[in-house]
Amino acid sequence: GQSTSGQMQLASSGAATFNSDVSLGGSSLNFTKADGVNINAKESLVVVIDSDNNDAGRVFQVQTGAGTNLVYNSESVGTVFNEDGGDLDFRVESDGNSHMLFVDGGNNRVGVGTSLPSALLTISNAGANGLEINPAHSSGTITLLQSYNRSGSAYTTLSTNASSYTFQTADTPRFNI
C-alpha cells in the first residue's frame, strides 16, 4: 500500500517520495544503510553549508569511512586534497590526456602530461620528450634541470649548485660556469 499526503508519498516498503522541497531541522542528517548511501541528482547537486554569509568557518569535507579527509574546503583555508597526507594520487584529465596533471602522493612527485613522473616535476609529451626538474638531485646540493628524448636516449642537463653551473649532454660535462 501507499500513503499519500499532499507533496509526500510513503510506500509500505518505507520509501518516501517528495514532490517539493524538503527541509530538515536539527544539527545532523544521518544515513545508516550498511552498504553505503548514493545521492543521485538528475541535473546537479549543490551543497550549501551556510547561506547567511556570516560564518567564516564554513567547511565542506569528503571523507572515507575511516575518517581520512579526501577533500577539505573552508573559507579560511581554501580547498585541500589529501589533507591527511596518505599515499593517494590526484589526477586531472584534459580533452586529450588522461594525466594532464598528476600528483603522485606516494613518491611526492608531480607530472604534467605523464602518470609516471621521474623527478619532483616532470613535464612530458606522452612520455617520449620532456623536461625534468629535481631540486634534490644526488647529494641534495645540486638542482637538476634536464631535457630528454627517451626514444633516442638523448639527455641535455643543466646542473646547478651554490657556486657553479654545468651544461652536459649524455652525462658528459660540456661547459662550466
C-alpha positions as CSV (number, residue, x, y, z in Angstrom):
1,G,0.0,0.0,0.0
2,Q,0.9,3.6,-0.2
3,S,0.0,6.6,1.9
4,T,-0.3,10.0,0.1
5,S,-0.4,13.3,1.9
6,G,0.0,16.4,-0.3
7,Q,3.5,16.6,-1.6
8,M,4.8,13.4,0.1
9,Q,4.2,9.7,-0.7
10,L,5.2,7.0,1.7
11,A,5.2,3.4,0.4
12,S,4.7,0.4,2.6
13,S,8.4,-0.5,1.9
14,G,9.4,2.7,3.7
15,A,10.4,4.6,0.6
16,A,9.4,8.2,0.7
17,T,8.9,10.4,-2.4
18,F,8.8,14.1,-2.0
19,N,7.3,16.2,-4.8
20,S,8.6,19.5,-3.5
21,D,11.4,21.0,-1.4
22,V,12.4,19.1,1.8
23,S,13.6,21.0,4.9
24,L,15.2,19.1,7.7
25,G,15.7,20.5,11.2
26,G,18.3,19.5,13.7
27,S,22.1,19.6,13.5
28,S,22.8,16.5,11.5
29,L,21.5,14.2,8.8
30,N,22.4,10.6,9.3
31,F,22.2,7.7,6.8
32,T,22.6,4.2,8.3
33,K,22.4,2.0,5.3
34,A,25.0,-0.8,5.8
35,D,26.3,-0.8,2.2
36,G,26.6,2.9,1.7
37,V,24.4,5.7,0.5
38,N,24.0,7.0,-3.0
39,I,22.8,10.5,-3.6
40,N,21.7,11.0,-7.2
41,A,20.6,14.2,-8.9
42,K,19.3,14.4,-12.4
43,E,20.9,17.7,-13.3
44,S,23.2,18.8,-10.5
45,L,23.8,18.6,-6.7
46,V,24.5,21.7,-4.8
47,V,25.5,21.6,-1.2
48,V,25.2,24.8,0.7
49,I,26.9,24.7,4.1
50,D,25.8,28.1,5.3
51,S,23.9,30.6,3.3
52,D,24.0,33.6,5.7
53,N,27.5,34.7,4.5
54,N,28.5,35.5,8.1
55,D,30.3,32.3,9.1
56,A,33.9,32.4,8.2
57,G,34.4,28.8,9.3
58,R,32.2,27.2,6.7
59,V,33.5,23.7,5.9
60,F,32.8,21.0,3.3
61,Q,34.5,17.7,3.7
62,V,34.6,14.4,1.8
63,Q,36.0,11.6,4.0
64,T,36.5,7.8,3.7
65,G,34.7,5.5,6.1
66,A,37.8,5.5,8.3
67,G,37.7,9.3,8.6
68,T,40.5,10.1,6.2
69,N,40.0,13.6,4.6
70,L,40.0,13.2,0.8
71,V,38.8,16.7,0.1
72,Y,38.6,19.6,2.6
73,N,37.2,23.0,1.7
74,S,36.8,26.0,4.0
75,E,36.6,29.8,3.5
76,S,39.8,30.3,5.6
77,V,42.0,27.6,4.0
78,G,40.6,27.0,0.5
79,T,40.5,23.5,-1.0
80,V,42.9,20.8,0.1
81,F,43.1,17.4,-1.4
82,N,44.6,14.5,0.7
83,E,44.8,16.6,3.8
84,D,45.9,13.7,5.9
85,G,48.9,13.0,3.6
86,G,48.0,9.5,2.6
87,D,49.5,7.6,-0.3
88,L,46.8,8.9,-2.6
89,D,47.2,10.2,-6.1
90,F,45.4,13.1,-7.7
91,R,44.7,13.4,-11.4
92,V,43.2,16.0,-13.7
93,E,42.2,15.0,-17.2
94,S,42.1,17.2,-20.3
95,D,40.4,16.5,-23.6
96,G,43.3,14.6,-25.0
97,N,45.3,13.5,-22.0
98,S,44.1,11.3,-19.1
99,H,47.1,12.6,-16.9
100,M,47.3,16.3,-17.9
101,L,48.1,17.0,-14.2
102,F,49.1,14.1,-11.9
103,V,50.2,14.2,-8.3
104,D,51.9,11.0,-7.1
105,G,51.1,11.0,-3.4
106,G,53.4,8.1,-2.6
107,N,56.5,9.4,-4.3
108,N,55.9,13.1,-3.7
109,R,56.2,14.0,-7.4
110,V,54.1,16.0,-9.9
111,G,53.7,15.1,-13.5
112,V,52.3,17.2,-16.3
113,G,51.3,15.0,-19.3
114,T,52.5,11.8,-17.6
115,S,51.4,9.3,-14.9
116,L,55.0,8.4,-14.1
117,P,56.9,11.5,-13.0
118,S,60.6,10.5,-12.6
119,A,61.6,13.8,-10.8
120,L,60.0,16.2,-8.4
121,L,58.4,17.9,-11.5
122,T,58.2,16.1,-14.9
123,I,56.7,17.7,-17.9
124,S,56.2,15.2,-20.7
125,N,54.9,14.8,-24.2
126,A,53.3,11.3,-24.0
127,G,56.4,10.0,-22.2
128,A,58.8,10.5,-25.1
129,N,60.0,14.1,-24.8
130,G,60.0,16.4,-21.8
131,L,61.6,18.3,-19.0
132,E,62.5,17.2,-15.5
133,I,63.2,19.4,-12.6
134,N,64.8,17.8,-9.5
135,P,66.0,20.2,-6.8
136,A,67.3,17.5,-4.6
137,H,69.3,15.5,-7.1
138,S,72.3,13.5,-6.0
139,S,73.5,14.7,-2.6
140,G,70.8,17.3,-2.2
141,T,73.1,20.2,-3.0
142,I,72.6,20.1,-6.8
143,T,69.5,21.2,-8.7
144,L,69.0,19.3,-11.9
145,L,67.1,20.7,-15.0
146,Q,67.0,18.0,-17.7
147,S,65.6,18.0,-21.2
148,Y,65.1,14.5,-22.5
149,N,64.1,12.4,-25.5
150,R,63.6,8.9,-24.1
151,S,63.1,7.3,-27.5
152,G,66.6,8.4,-28.6
153,S,68.2,8.2,-25.1
154,A,69.2,11.8,-25.5
155,Y,69.5,13.9,-22.4
156,T,70.6,17.5,-22.1
157,T,71.3,18.6,-18.5
158,L,71.9,21.8,-16.6
159,S,73.1,21.2,-13.1
160,T,73.4,24.0,-10.5
161,N,74.7,24.3,-7.0
162,A,75.6,27.3,-4.9
163,S,78.8,28.1,-6.9
164,S,78.6,26.7,-10.4
165,Y,76.5,25.8,-13.5
166,T,77.3,22.7,-15.6
167,F,75.9,22.1,-19.0
168,Q,76.1,18.5,-20.1
169,T,74.9,16.1,-22.8
170,A,74.6,12.3,-22.2
171,D,76.2,12.7,-18.8
172,T,79.3,14.3,-20.2
173,P,80.0,17.9,-19.0
174,R,80.4,20.3,-21.9
175,F,80.6,23.7,-20.3
176,N,81.0,25.0,-16.7
177,I,80.5,28.4,-15.3
